[in-house]
């Protein structure tokens, strides 16, 4: 899935907003964004394919976290620039205490 496709969906943007605050496990993320678990997993898979999120296990829970910073630059004429890029940010699992 392309970056534009991944970011062009309101549900996926809601997931990204929630994950920008902290890593979350699937059920918690589904509740936070007002969707069922199956829908959340579907959108998380698309975001994972776009390399915006990744998961890790803590106990028996699968947590998701953001791993890319996204930059959007748009300029009017004469530049007529449109740039959308994601840059992977290396991180370690955050404390969930």
Residue pairs with C-beta under 8 A, 6 or more apart in sequence:
1 46
1 49
1 50
2 50
3 50
3 52
3 70
3 84
3 85
3 86
4 84
5 46
5 50
6 12
6 46
6 47
6 49
6 50
6 52
7 13
7 16
7 70
7 84
9 43
9 46
11 33
11 35
11 39
11 43
12 43
12 46
12 47
14 33
15 29
15 33
15 40
15 43
15 44
15 47
15 53
16 47
16 52
16 53
16 66
18 24
18 29
18 32
18 33
19 29
19 53
19 64
19 65
19 66
20 66
22 94
22 96
23 56
23 63
23 64
23 65
23 93
23 94
23 96
24 32
24 63
24 64
25 58
25 61
25 62
25 63
25 64
26 37
26 40
26 41
26 44
26 61
26 62
26 64
27 37
29 40
29 44
29 64
30 36
30 37
30 39
30 40
33 40
35 43
44 53
44 55
44 64
47 53
48 54
48 55
50 86
51 67
51 68
51 86
51 88
52 66
52 67
52 68
52 70
52 86
53 64
53 65
53 66
53 67
53 68
54 64
54 65
54 67
55 62
55 63
55 64
55 65
56 62
56 63
56 65
56 93
57 63
58 93
58 96
63 93
63 96
65 91
65 93
65 94
66 89
67 88
67 89
67 90
67 91
68 86
68 87
68 88
68 89
69 86
69 87
69 89
70 84
70 85
70 86
70 87
71 83
71 84
71 85
71 86
71 87
72 83
72 84
73 81
73 82
73 83
74 81
74 82
74 83
75 81
75 82
